């Protein structure tokens, strides 16, 4: 029996996120999905709008085998094929399930660097993000439920609840924060083992309400590249290329990460930050604003939206909020500032904007509630 929640999600993806039009081609790329329900629903929804759906399915265990045995010629060839396909489409939907979120953990860094160089950078950064109407999302699996500390059934209910919120209402609630950030020069973040300052003056500000990420609920910009000074300790575990990093602490001087430590996998952390010059500079600063997402689950599409959080991103900046930083790396790291996670304050131009995860300005109170 078909699940009406899946059909509702598919309709949201084609109507709100990608705004599919008749005659447009949409690439539906699927990773480790436990079943065909969502891609099948997307095919139906796209066809109903007169669009042309193209479905590609991949398994992370197979990708692991490929990257373990990868040569430069092999990855370059795969990148050329995927680039040609991406150039053919006007829209992209990436559905990422995971039977095991650590499936790629034992792939050597130099092999993953081939992927970043010949596939991620030219295909996804160079074409998908810049030229297509794109959206990425997860799909609920027992593995994700386990990371969230929930039963599979309870996690599915949570997933569909947060993924299919009223995004137009969210957009209206985010706009006052976006406007405030557009008028802001200096940002200061204070908390346990955290005292960081930087400027966002003259950088674009983008409120996010379901256009590119599902679930959503953030406003992002970027620091002026050389303005970041101080230190920050992230209290949320982060997974990058299958490896989990805990208690990451970054120290900055004139924008550059001059010291990076972690309670786990510190050597790998620094190997990633040494991937290129831009990896030690920040390409994004964002504020998480989704009241329905409260706890971390080692999945960045959810964790970066956590109510009362911020995230900073070593690596590449987005063109919509461009500080000029370029890198093969784009790694969102999350700090939750609610009291149960140690609390903290966020200041704009010396004015307290959020304390212990709660916005204190009257025009931002809607963000403390729901959508």
Buried (B, 14 or more C-beta within 10 A) or exposed (E): EEEEBBBBBBBBBBEBBBEBEEEBBBBBBBBBBBEEBBBBBBBBBBEEBEBBBBBEEBBBEEBBEBBEEBEEEBBBEBBEEBBEBBEEBBBBBBBBBBBBBBBBBEBEBEBBBBBBBBBBBBBBBBBBBEEBBBBBBBBBBBBBBBBBEBEEEEBBEBBBEBBBBEBEEBBBBBBBBBBBBBEBBBBBBBBEEBEBBBBBBEBBBBBBBBBBBBBBBBBBBBBBBBBBBBBBBBBBBBBBBBBBBBBBBBBBEEBBBEEBEBEEBBEBBBBBBEBBEBBBBBBBBBBBBBBBBBBBBBBBBBBBBBBBBBBBBBBBBBEBBBBEBBBBBBBBBBBBBBEEBBBBBBBBBEEBBBBBBBBBBEEBEBBBEBB
